[in-house]
Amino acid sequence: MGAMMGVGVLALPLVLLFGVFWIWMLIDLLQRRKFEDKLVWVLVMIFLFILGAVLYYFLVYSKGRK
């Protein structure tokens, strides 16, 4: 049981980090004024969770910041 407890201690910060990142990307998506594919990206982020947030970051967010 002690070994499994260590895994939980390591996993919890990662889960929190991924959750914060996902919420950050979702807020950015919803705050964009003109964005034609907003509904599609919301669905991608809901169904793919962290993978959807990472895709959004590289395909939309990072291009808008340049």
HTML snippet that shows the backbone in 3Dmol.js (N, CA, C, O; Angstrom):
<script src="https://3Dmol.org/build/3Dmol-min.js"></script>
<div id="view" style="width:600px;height:400px;position:relative"></div>
<script>
const pdb = `
ATOM      1  N   MET A   1       0.818  -1.199   0.000  1.00  0.00           N
ATOM      2  CA  MET A   1       0.000   0.000   0.000  1.00  0.00           C
ATOM      3  C   MET A   1       0.863   1.264   0.000  1.00  0.00           C
ATOM      4  O   MET A   1       0.453   2.282  -0.558  1.00  0.00           O
ATOM      5  N   GLY A   2       2.026   1.219   0.602  1.00  0.00           N
ATOM      6  CA  GLY A   2       2.898   2.381   0.664  1.00  0.00           C
ATOM      7  C   GLY A   2       3.405   2.816  -0.697  1.00  0.00           C
ATOM      8  O   GLY A   2       3.544   4.010  -0.959  1.00  0.00           O
ATOM      9  N   ALA A   3       3.686   1.841  -1.573  1.00  0.00           N
ATOM     10  CA  ALA A   3       4.178   2.174  -2.914  1.00  0.00           C
ATOM     11  C   ALA A   3       3.105   2.867  -3.739  1.00  0.00           C
ATOM     12  O   ALA A   3       3.400   3.787  -4.503  1.00  0.00           O
ATOM     13  N   MET A   4       1.885   2.438  -3.591  1.00  0.00           N
ATOM     14  CA  MET A   4       0.782   3.056  -4.338  1.00  0.00           C
ATOM     15  C   MET A   4       0.526   4.482  -3.860  1.00  0.00           C
ATOM     16  O   MET A   4       0.093   5.334  -4.637  1.00  0.00           O
ATOM     17  N   MET A   5       0.790   4.737  -2.601  1.00  0.00           N
ATOM     18  CA  MET A   5       0.596   6.077  -2.065  1.00  0.00           C
ATOM     19  C   MET A   5       1.572   7.054  -2.725  1.00  0.00           C
ATOM     20  O   MET A   5       1.217   8.205  -2.979  1.00  0.00           O
ATOM     21  N   GLY A   6       2.791   6.604  -3.002  1.00  0.00           N
ATOM     22  CA  GLY A   6       3.783   7.442  -3.661  1.00  0.00           C
ATOM     23  C   GLY A   6       3.363   7.829  -5.065  1.00  0.00           C
ATOM     24  O   GLY A   6       3.616   8.949  -5.509  1.00  0.00           O
ATOM     25  N   VAL A   7       2.719   6.901  -5.766  1.00  0.00           N
ATOM     26  CA  VAL A   7       2.231   7.191  -7.116  1.00  0.00           C
ATOM     27  C   VAL A   7       1.161   8.273  -7.062  1.00  0.00           C
ATOM     28  O   VAL A   7       1.133   9.161  -7.915  1.00  0.00           O
ATOM     29  N   GLY A   8       0.295   8.206  -6.081  1.00  0.00           N
ATOM     30  CA  GLY A   8      -0.751   9.211  -5.929  1.00  0.00           C
ATOM     31  C   GLY A   8      -0.193  10.588  -5.637  1.00  0.00           C
ATOM     32  O   GLY A   8      -0.708  11.595  -6.123  1.00  0.00           O
ATOM     33  N   VAL A   9       0.858  10.628  -4.844  1.00  0.00           N
ATOM     34  CA  VAL A   9       1.492  11.903  -4.506  1.00  0.00           C
ATOM     35  C   VAL A   9       2.114  12.523  -5.751  1.00  0.00           C
ATOM     36  O   VAL A   9       2.098  13.744  -5.904  1.00  0.00           O
ATOM     37  N   LEU A  10       2.658  11.705  -6.636  1.00  0.00           N
ATOM     38  CA  LEU A  10       3.240  12.221  -7.875  1.00  0.00           C
ATOM     39  C   LEU A  10       2.172  12.573  -8.903  1.00  0.00           C
ATOM     40  O   LEU A  10       2.337  13.520  -9.673  1.00  0.00           O
ATOM     41  N   ALA A  11       1.089  11.823  -8.918  1.00  0.00           N
ATOM     42  CA  ALA A  11       0.052  12.037  -9.925  1.00  0.00           C
ATOM     43  C   ALA A  11      -0.800  13.268  -9.628  1.00  0.00           C
ATOM     44  O   ALA A  11      -1.245  13.945 -10.556  1.00  0.00           O
ATOM     45  N   LEU A  12      -1.027  13.563  -8.380  1.00  0.00           N
ATOM     46  CA  LEU A  12      -1.905  14.682  -8.022  1.00  0.00           C
ATOM     47  C   LEU A  12      -1.435  16.021  -8.592  1.00  0.00           C
ATOM     48  O   LEU A  12      -2.255  16.742  -9.160  1.00  0.00           O
ATOM     49  N   PRO A  13      -0.161  16.390  -8.471  1.00  0.00           N
ATOM     50  CA  PRO A  13       0.269  17.660  -9.078  1.00  0.00           C
ATOM     51  C   PRO A  13       0.105  17.681 -10.597  1.00  0.00           C
ATOM     52  O   PRO A  13      -0.230  18.719 -11.169  1.00  0.00           O
ATOM     53  N   LEU A  14       0.340  16.544 -11.253  1.00  0.00           N
ATOM     54  CA  LEU A  14       0.158  16.490 -12.706  1.00  0.00           C
ATOM     55  C   LEU A  14      -1.301  16.680 -13.088  1.00  0.00           C
ATOM     56  O   LEU A  14      -1.608  17.400 -14.039  1.00  0.00           O
ATOM     57  N   VAL A  15      -2.192  16.045 -12.362  1.00  0.00           N
ATOM     58  CA  VAL A  15      -3.623  16.191 -12.642  1.00  0.00           C
ATOM     59  C   VAL A  15      -4.048  17.639 -12.438  1.00  0.00           C
ATOM     60  O   VAL A  15      -4.797  18.187 -13.247  1.00  0.00           O
ATOM     61  N   LEU A  16      -3.581  18.254 -11.374  1.00  0.00           N
ATOM     62  CA  LEU A  16      -3.915  19.663 -11.123  1.00  0.00           C
ATOM     63  C   LEU A  16      -3.341  20.570 -12.207  1.00  0.00           C
ATOM     64  O   LEU A  16      -4.013  21.495 -12.663  1.00  0.00           O
ATOM     65  N   LEU A  17      -2.106  20.310 -12.618  1.00  0.00           N
ATOM     66  CA  LEU A  17      -1.474  21.104 -13.670  1.00  0.00           C
ATOM     67  C   LEU A  17      -2.239  20.979 -14.984  1.00  0.00           C
ATOM     68  O   LEU A  17      -2.496  21.982 -15.650  1.00  0.00           O
ATOM     69  N   PHE A  18      -2.603  19.756 -15.357  1.00  0.00           N
ATOM     70  CA  PHE A  18      -3.364  19.542 -16.588  1.00  0.00           C
ATOM     71  C   PHE A  18      -4.739  20.202 -16.505  1.00  0.00           C
ATOM     72  O   PHE A  18      -5.221  20.756 -17.493  1.00  0.00           O
ATOM     73  N   GLY A  19      -5.367  20.146 -15.341  1.00  0.00           N
ATOM     74  CA  GLY A  19      -6.669  20.777 -15.165  1.00  0.00           C
ATOM     75  C   GLY A  19      -6.601  22.286 -15.321  1.00  0.00           C
ATOM     76  O   GLY A  19      -7.459  22.890 -15.965  1.00  0.00           O
ATOM     77  N   VAL A  20      -5.584  22.892 -14.733  1.00  0.00           N
ATOM     78  CA  VAL A  20      -5.402  24.347 -14.850  1.00  0.00           C
ATOM     79  C   VAL A  20      -5.119  24.731 -16.295  1.00  0.00           C
ATOM     80  O   VAL A  20      -5.656  25.720 -16.794  1.00  0.00           O
ATOM     81  N   PHE A  21      -4.275  23.950 -16.971  1.00  0.00           N
ATOM     82  CA  PHE A  21      -3.961  24.218 -18.380  1.00  0.00           C
ATOM     83  C   PHE A  21      -5.219  24.121 -19.232  1.00  0.00           C
ATOM     84  O   PHE A  21      -5.445  24.962 -20.102  1.00  0.00           O
ATOM     85  N   TRP A  22      -6.043  23.095 -18.988  1.00  0.00           N
ATOM     86  CA  TRP A  22      -7.270  22.893 -19.757  1.00  0.00           C
ATOM     87  C   TRP A  22      -8.225  24.073 -19.554  1.00  0.00           C
ATOM     88  O   TRP A  22      -8.802  24.579 -20.517  1.00  0.00           O
ATOM     89  N   ILE A  23      -8.388  24.504 -18.317  1.00  0.00           N
ATOM     90  CA  ILE A  23      -9.269  25.640 -18.016  1.00  0.00           C
ATOM     91  C   ILE A  23      -8.729  26.915 -18.659  1.00  0.00           C
ATOM     92  O   ILE A  23      -9.508  27.714 -19.180  1.00  0.00           O
ATOM     93  N   TRP A  24      -7.420  27.122 -18.632  1.00  0.00           N
ATOM     94  CA  TRP A  24      -6.787  28.295 -19.252  1.00  0.00           C
ATOM     95  C   TRP A  24      -7.083  28.327 -20.746  1.00  0.00           C
ATOM     96  O   TRP A  24      -7.440  29.377 -21.280  1.00  0.00           O
ATOM     97  N   MET A  25      -6.938  27.192 -21.428  1.00  0.00           N
ATOM     98  CA  MET A  25      -7.187  27.137 -22.869  1.00  0.00           C
ATOM     99  C   MET A  25      -8.676  27.325 -23.168  1.00  0.00           C
ATOM    100  O   MET A  25      -9.030  27.979 -24.149  1.00  0.00           O
ATOM    101  N   LEU A  26      -9.545  26.760 -22.338  1.00  0.00           N
ATOM    102  CA  LEU A  26     -10.992  26.917 -22.539  1.00  0.00           C
ATOM    103  C   LEU A  26     -11.406  28.373 -22.357  1.00  0.00           C
ATOM    104  O   LEU A  26     -12.212  28.883 -23.136  1.00  0.00           O
ATOM    105  N   ILE A  27     -10.879  29.041 -21.359  1.00  0.00           N
ATOM    106  CA  ILE A  27     -11.188  30.460 -21.139  1.00  0.00           C
ATOM    107  C   ILE A  27     -10.698  31.296 -22.314  1.00  0.00           C
ATOM    108  O   ILE A  27     -11.410  32.186 -22.779  1.00  0.00           O
ATOM    109  N   ASP A  28      -9.488  31.017 -22.799  1.00  0.00           N
ATOM    110  CA  ASP A  28      -8.971  31.744 -23.960  1.00  0.00           C
ATOM    111  C   ASP A  28      -9.884  31.548 -25.162  1.00  0.00           C
ATOM    112  O   ASP A  28     -10.200  32.501 -25.875  1.00  0.00           O
ATOM    113  N   LEU A  29     -10.302  30.322 -25.380  1.00  0.00           N
ATOM    114  CA  LEU A  29     -11.190  30.015 -26.504  1.00  0.00           C
ATOM    115  C   LEU A  29     -12.504  30.780 -26.393  1.00  0.00           C
ATOM    116  O   LEU A  29     -12.959  31.370 -27.373  1.00  0.00           O
ATOM    117  N   LEU A  30     -13.110  30.777 -25.228  1.00  0.00           N
ATOM    118  CA  LEU A  30     -14.411  31.421 -25.057  1.00  0.00           C
ATOM    119  C   LEU A  30     -14.326  32.944 -25.094  1.00  0.00           C
ATOM    120  O   LEU A  30     -15.323  33.602 -25.391  1.00  0.00           O
ATOM    121  N   GLN A  31     -13.168  33.517 -24.800  1.00  0.00           N
ATOM    122  CA  GLN A  31     -13.021  34.970 -24.803  1.00  0.00           C
ATOM    123  C   GLN A  31     -12.667  35.541 -26.167  1.00  0.00           C
ATOM    124  O   GLN A  31     -12.678  36.759 -26.342  1.00  0.00           O
ATOM    125  N   ARG A  32     -12.358  34.703 -27.120  1.00  0.00           N
ATOM    126  CA  ARG A  32     -12.033  35.209 -28.465  1.00  0.00           C
ATOM    127  C   ARG A  32     -13.286  35.791 -29.103  1.00  0.00           C
ATOM    128  O   ARG A  32     -14.351  35.176 -29.074  1.00  0.00           O
ATOM    129  N   ARG A  33     -13.151  36.976 -29.677  1.00  0.00           N
ATOM    130  CA  ARG A  33     -14.310  37.646 -30.278  1.00  0.00           C
ATOM    131  C   ARG A  33     -14.692  37.023 -31.603  1.00  0.00           C
ATOM    132  O   ARG A  33     -15.817  36.551 -31.767  1.00  0.00           O
ATOM    133  N   LYS A  34     -13.784  37.015 -32.535  1.00  0.00           N
ATOM    134  CA  LYS A  34     -14.080  36.456 -33.858  1.00  0.00           C
ATOM    135  C   LYS A  34     -13.322  35.149 -34.010  1.00  0.00           C
ATOM    136  O   LYS A  34     -12.103  35.131 -34.177  1.00  0.00           O
ATOM    137  N   PHE A  35     -14.046  34.090 -33.951  1.00  0.00           N
ATOM    138  CA  PHE A  35     -13.441  32.779 -34.111  1.00  0.00           C
ATOM    139  C   PHE A  35     -14.527  31.856 -34.635  1.00  0.00           C
ATOM    140  O   PHE A  35     -15.443  31.474 -33.907  1.00  0.00           O
ATOM    141  N   GLU A  36     -14.411  31.503 -35.905  1.00  0.00           N
ATOM    142  CA  GLU A  36     -15.467  30.770 -36.599  1.00  0.00           C
ATOM    143  C   GLU A  36     -15.664  29.352 -36.064  1.00  0.00           C
ATOM    144  O   GLU A  36     -16.786  28.847 -36.050  1.00  0.00           O
ATOM    145  N   ASP A  37     -14.591  28.712 -35.627  1.00  0.00           N
ATOM    146  CA  ASP A  37     -14.664  27.315 -35.215  1.00  0.00           C
ATOM    147  C   ASP A  37     -14.775  27.147 -33.700  1.00  0.00           C
ATOM    148  O   ASP A  37     -14.324  26.138 -33.159  1.00  0.00           O
ATOM    149  N   LYS A  38     -15.358  28.105 -33.022  1.00  0.00           N
ATOM    150  CA  LYS A  38     -15.421  28.073 -31.564  1.00  0.00           C
ATOM    151  C   LYS A  38     -16.154  26.831 -31.049  1.00  0.00           C
ATOM    152  O   LYS A  38     -15.673  26.168 -30.130  1.00  0.00           O
ATOM    153  N   LEU A  39     -17.304  26.513 -31.628  1.00  0.00           N
ATOM    154  CA  LEU A  39     -18.074  25.352 -31.180  1.00  0.00           C
ATOM    155  C   LEU A  39     -17.299  24.057 -31.403  1.00  0.00           C
ATOM    156  O   LEU A  39     -17.304  23.171 -30.549  1.00  0.00           O
ATOM    157  N   VAL A  40     -16.642  23.950 -32.541  1.00  0.00           N
ATOM    158  CA  VAL A  40     -15.858  22.748 -32.840  1.00  0.00           C
ATOM    159  C   VAL A  40     -14.744  22.579 -31.809  1.00  0.00           C
ATOM    160  O   VAL A  40     -14.528  21.478 -31.303  1.00  0.00           O
ATOM    161  N   TRP A  41     -14.043  23.658 -31.499  1.00  0.00           N
ATOM    162  CA  TRP A  41     -12.949  23.567 -30.536  1.00  0.00           C
ATOM    163  C   TRP A  41     -13.453  23.264 -29.132  1.00  0.00           C
ATOM    164  O   TRP A  41     -12.792  22.538 -28.388  1.00  0.00           O
ATOM    165  N   VAL A  42     -14.597  23.797 -28.756  1.00  0.00           N
ATOM    166  CA  VAL A  42     -15.162  23.470 -27.441  1.00  0.00           C
ATOM    167  C   VAL A  42     -15.451  21.976 -27.365  1.00  0.00           C
ATOM    168  O   VAL A  42     -15.138  21.334 -26.363  1.00  0.00           O
ATOM    169  N   LEU A  43     -16.043  21.422 -28.414  1.00  0.00           N
ATOM    170  CA  LEU A  43     -16.328  19.985 -28.428  1.00  0.00           C
ATOM    171  C   LEU A  43     -15.045  19.158 -28.404  1.00  0.00           C
ATOM    172  O   LEU A  43     -14.970  18.152 -27.699  1.00  0.00           O
ATOM    173  N   VAL A  44     -14.043  19.572 -29.163  1.00  0.00           N
ATOM    174  CA  VAL A  44     -12.753  18.863 -29.165  1.00  0.00           C
ATOM    175  C   VAL A  44     -12.146  18.884 -27.768  1.00  0.00           C
ATOM    176  O   VAL A  44     -11.642  17.868 -27.291  1.00  0.00           O
ATOM    177  N   MET A  45     -12.194  20.031 -27.118  1.00  0.00           N
ATOM    178  CA  MET A  45     -11.598  20.138 -25.789  1.00  0.00           C
ATOM    179  C   MET A  45     -12.383  19.358 -24.744  1.00  0.00           C
ATOM    180  O   MET A  45     -11.795  18.841 -23.794  1.00  0.00           O
ATOM    181  N   ILE A  46     -13.690  19.264 -24.898  1.00  0.00           N
ATOM    182  CA  ILE A  46     -14.486  18.495 -23.941  1.00  0.00           C
ATOM    183  C   ILE A  46     -14.254  16.999 -24.117  1.00  0.00           C
ATOM    184  O   ILE A  46     -14.064  16.282 -23.134  1.00  0.00           O
ATOM    185  N   PHE A  47     -14.267  16.526 -25.350  1.00  0.00           N
ATOM    186  CA  PHE A  47     -14.161  15.089 -25.581  1.00  0.00           C
ATOM    187  C   PHE A  47     -12.729  14.563 -25.509  1.00  0.00           C
ATOM    188  O   PHE A  47     -12.525  13.403 -25.152  1.00  0.00           O
ATOM    189  N   LEU A  48     -11.741  15.380 -25.837  1.00  0.00           N
ATOM    190  CA  LEU A  48     -10.354  14.915 -25.809  1.00  0.00           C
ATOM    191  C   LEU A  48      -9.584  15.439 -24.597  1.00  0.00           C
ATOM    192  O   LEU A  48      -8.411  15.110 -24.420  1.00  0.00           O
ATOM    193  N   PHE A  49     -10.216  16.229 -23.785  1.00  0.00           N
ATOM    194  CA  PHE A  49      -9.672  16.824 -22.563  1.00  0.00           C
ATOM    195  C   PHE A  49      -8.269  17.383 -22.780  1.00  0.00           C
ATOM    196  O   PHE A  49      -8.127  18.380 -23.487  1.00  0.00           O
ATOM    197  N   ILE A  50      -7.241  16.793 -22.210  1.00  0.00           N
ATOM    198  CA  ILE A  50      -5.914  17.408 -22.254  1.00  0.00           C
ATOM    199  C   ILE A  50      -5.335  17.386 -23.662  1.00  0.00           C
ATOM    200  O   ILE A  50      -4.632  18.321 -24.046  1.00  0.00           O
ATOM    201  N   LEU A  51      -5.610  16.346 -24.439  1.00  0.00           N
ATOM    202  CA  LEU A  51      -5.125  16.305 -25.817  1.00  0.00           C
ATOM    203  C   LEU A  51      -5.765  17.429 -26.633  1.00  0.00           C
ATOM    204  O   LEU A  51      -5.090  18.060 -27.446  1.00  0.00           O
ATOM    205  N   GLY A  52      -7.047  17.683 -26.427  1.00  0.00           N
ATOM    206  CA  GLY A  52      -7.720  18.782 -27.108  1.00  0.00           C
ATOM    207  C   GLY A  52      -7.139  20.131 -26.722  1.00  0.00           C
ATOM    208  O   GLY A  52      -6.997  21.014 -27.568  1.00  0.00           O
ATOM    209  N   ALA A  53      -6.801  20.298 -25.439  1.00  0.00           N
ATOM    210  CA  ALA A  53      -6.205  21.555 -24.978  1.00  0.00           C
ATOM    211  C   ALA A  53      -4.816  21.757 -25.577  1.00  0.00           C
ATOM    212  O   ALA A  53      -4.454  22.875 -25.944  1.00  0.00           O
ATOM    213  N   VAL A  54      -4.040  20.682 -25.676  1.00  0.00           N
ATOM    214  CA  VAL A  54      -2.702  20.776 -26.268  1.00  0.00           C
ATOM    215  C   VAL A  54      -2.805  21.103 -27.753  1.00  0.00           C
ATOM    216  O   VAL A  54      -2.051  21.934 -28.258  1.00  0.00           O
ATOM    217  N   LEU A  55      -3.728  20.461 -28.451  1.00  0.00           N
ATOM    218  CA  LEU A  55      -3.940  20.763 -29.872  1.00  0.00           C
ATOM    219  C   LEU A  55      -4.341  22.219 -30.054  1.00  0.00           C
ATOM    220  O   LEU A  55      -3.812  22.906 -30.928  1.00  0.00           O
ATOM    221  N   TYR A  56      -5.275  22.691 -29.231  1.00  0.00           N
ATOM    222  CA  TYR A  56      -5.706  24.092 -29.300  1.00  0.00           C
ATOM    223  C   TYR A  56      -4.523  25.023 -29.055  1.00  0.00           C
ATOM    224  O   TYR A  56      -4.371  26.023 -29.756  1.00  0.00           O
ATOM    225  N   TYR A  57      -3.689  24.710 -28.075  1.00  0.00           N
ATOM    226  CA  TYR A  57      -2.537  25.554 -27.757  1.00  0.00           C
ATOM    227  C   TYR A  57      -1.619  25.705 -28.969  1.00  0.00           C
ATOM    228  O   TYR A  57      -1.218  26.818 -29.309  1.00  0.00           O
ATOM    229  N   PHE A  58      -1.287  24.596 -29.616  1.00  0.00           N
ATOM    230  CA  PHE A  58      -0.337  24.655 -30.725  1.00  0.00           C
ATOM    231  C   PHE A  58      -0.956  25.142 -32.031  1.00  0.00           C
ATOM    232  O   PHE A  58      -0.274  25.780 -32.832  1.00  0.00           O
ATOM    233  N   LEU A  59      -2.226  24.855 -32.257  1.00  0.00           N
ATOM    234  CA  LEU A  59      -2.845  25.211 -33.536  1.00  0.00           C
ATOM    235  C   LEU A  59      -3.515  26.584 -33.538  1.00  0.00           C
ATOM    236  O   LEU A  59      -3.652  27.194 -34.599  1.00  0.00           O
ATOM    237  N   VAL A  60      -3.934  27.080 -32.382  1.00  0.00           N
ATOM    238  CA  VAL A  60      -4.673  28.350 -32.336  1.00  0.00           C
ATOM    239  C   VAL A  60      -3.991  29.363 -31.417  1.00  0.00           C
ATOM    240  O   VAL A  60      -3.637  30.458 -31.856  1.00  0.00           O
ATOM    241  N   TYR A  61      -3.809  29.012 -30.165  1.00  0.00           N
ATOM    242  CA  TYR A  61      -3.323  29.963 -29.159  1.00  0.00           C
ATOM    243  C   TYR A  61      -1.939  30.509 -29.497  1.00  0.00           C
ATOM    244  O   TYR A  61      -1.731  31.722 -29.474  1.00  0.00           O
ATOM    245  N   SER A  62      -0.997  29.630 -29.807  1.00  0.00           N
ATOM    246  CA  SER A  62       0.374  30.086 -30.061  1.00  0.00           C
ATOM    247  C   SER A  62       0.476  30.915 -31.340  1.00  0.00           C
ATOM    248  O   SER A  62       1.335  31.792 -31.431  1.00  0.00           O
ATOM    249  N   LYS A  63      -0.366  30.663 -32.314  1.00  0.00           N
ATOM    250  CA  LYS A  63      -0.350  31.458 -33.547  1.00  0.00           C
ATOM    251  C   LYS A  63      -0.923  32.849 -33.315  1.00  0.00           C
ATOM    252  O   LYS A  63      -0.495  33.807 -33.960  1.00  0.00           O
ATOM    253  N   GLY A  64      -1.873  32.972 -32.415  1.00  0.00           N
ATOM    254  CA  GLY A  64      -2.469  34.262 -32.116  1.00  0.00           C
ATOM    255  C   GLY A  64      -1.570  35.155 -31.284  1.00  0.00           C
ATOM    256  O   GLY A  64      -1.766  36.370 -31.247  1.00  0.00           O
ATOM    257  N   ARG A  65      -0.592  34.575 -30.619  1.00  0.00           N
ATOM    258  CA  ARG A  65       0.308  35.327 -29.747  1.00  0.00           C
ATOM    259  C   ARG A  65       1.472  35.939 -30.501  1.00  0.00           C
ATOM    260  O   ARG A  65       2.149  36.814 -29.962  1.00  0.00           O
ATOM    261  N   LYS A  66       1.729  35.510 -31.728  1.00  0.00           N
ATOM    262  CA  LYS A  66       2.887  36.003 -32.492  1.00  0.00           C
ATOM    263  C   LYS A  66       2.645  37.362 -33.079  1.00  0.00           C
ATOM    264  O   LYS A  66       3.521  37.912 -33.746  1.00  0.00           O
TER     265      LYS A  66
END
`;
const viewer = $3Dmol.createViewer("view");
viewer.addModel(pdb, "pdb");
viewer.setStyle({}, {cartoon: {color: "spectrum"}});
viewer.zoomTo();
viewer.render();
</script>
